[in-house]
């Protein structure tokens, strides 16, 4: 067998003749059985550890190193060479290597094999360290990257928690502001409508001004209503009042209501019932709102004299409702963001009414709250078809 001196001269770790370290024999449970040698300078760490004879190694390290020490002992118990990230032992930072009952704690990890060579009975541990010296730099780098990832995850968790807190404040503020604005805006629109009933005594310029005021008031009211709906949905406060409903009957009701808007724009709504539909459980008001948004958009983007088709048909155990227009269509690159809040399309609406950009976002969330889906097919210059599915 090679002498320790022969291995030391051949070892790539031979950077010092006397390495700073601590050699221990430990029991299978990690309890310290014997301090074989201590060459740590600056403090009598060996004596301090020896005073804890029978205690585990983890009870001798500082509290901040306890978890890393427990991982080291678990690795040691599994067999093979065990290595640790830096531990704080006494007043020194050390790296630990272990094999079986043998443990070396050294200040400079590159000197571990040299230190082990100098100790009778530790030759096997020194050889195991030497055999892995080529992979040790990678091990250290992986340990560093892992520590950086753990730190980044903690920072990310704190950031996410703070963003959730701030988002809650934002939703609450938005809801309060919109709620406080709704009543005065409704009153303004009503006052202007009342004035327009007696507009014959006004000049033409004043009548035009009143119409513009009413249009702006109605737009702001729609914006506030949309903001309230969206804030409620985002905060998870939407409560569904499920009840048995006839889908055909619901679609007919919405179509009749939207025909008034369509006729004012010289757009015709055509409704088709393609097959008997099963009765479904859903919130009638919420689904009516979703359909009104879809049909209202179709009318808004339809040219003068065009028609909007609304088709309802059975699909599996549920229902599929299609709303098709002959408008300008949606460019393919804009489809992925179509249902996002405050989305504005490059296509030009044929309606003078302005949009808050929340209608489709609200519609999708209302449909998904029922476990349904909504999709769109569109071709530029030919129109768009929105498909709503419920079950």
Steps between C-alpha positions, in 0.01 A plus 500: 500500500626847418623700794322825586813686382475339152131593464567851626769569242277369220183668617363793299379637835849527648495874556626504861696266724272560797137575407271680743228258594324274743480120475210321671354155539120508508230244573236406238261752659759779463605502868867595552693201640856634487707800397793340313692819427445876494731747325255788479670823606348804664284301745514166670214361298613144560467544876158662458379211283657248738305654783183409308597135470190294437316796349448515124721707274202727429487592868857633473446730204341843512124522458521640148690188386269246663294419189809457279649274769187283512515459121866398533422236765213359291734469204760334723244245620414404141860388436761618255686829525302772678586867449355815653467864412689728743409452868578734788683294763615701800658813356595344166329428167570140401411250228415146612578172323386164630516128425356245738600607853776737379440874478747773402415868554755721319532872434634452146310222316797445265708389799255233621679206334837616634360526852342155474827346374669607824252312721515123557173340396384795288677382182175376342333838552808678358493275190125560451556877519792474257295299249237770490736800488422560132128530568532705817517841327176407321348392831593836655356685202176299517476568873550872436238501223260309726549753779442784253180331379373457856569867568329602175195285585469668839525844342244399237261373767530829689447698179194293405350548847556877479350518150195304616457741790531805274268344241240452771526867590469591132184293452349645817581856394367441148178356634450788747573766236272342242220453753520866611499621138205292379219689673600855396568385143157335482342819634685714243381281212142517631515882536631539145228271364243709686639820346491350152126439536453876495780574254278696255568818697876454468716612214635240258847537650370435853308194385816360341688571822237319710513195273877490537472536877254212515723285278803570723299434817372169363855401398638581846213308660576194284867531595414513871261205473767299316762594759270386782430170325867441426610590855245258645613222267871561567450496877309173481179653633281382213230279641298291258130452566454177310153401389350275231480696175384435145793613279273564200273723709796694639650556153163618365466753781848643444450518122170690540666747738800555268280548192418853621869589495550325165207674328637839604814407309314345203633155589279190497532219759411151373450228758505126426415215735673187369355214700348452843718613790518333842408714802815624675589644838653847473467857625248652261610863554872423454448301178266769368775754565755283315269459198413869494872584492557263206198611298566867586857467367374330184251782437762765578746365240240420232467736201173671416239256367689188611363214709619327817422129533438337837487119495437264791535122477562200726864396551550179699326547833506877467425784261702697247401857410661675205494873426619579147547844346602627156734765638864576418635192679789480746866483390662167606767674708231666715303182580721388798431827687133528403360395841750698707378806695511840329582349161448735207488353149646660191169438317264796483156480658197615300330621818547846650493343847840471664615183676678463833685192375365279779197334339671189361718458810188505718316267262775238509521505879121469537494203263799331665338549843225267370759245385448601136732622226501773239698504175517711187550435130577801286615594151600851406248652260239227557397522864525318832316218677501473879414155636370467856469150652315409820424166658 
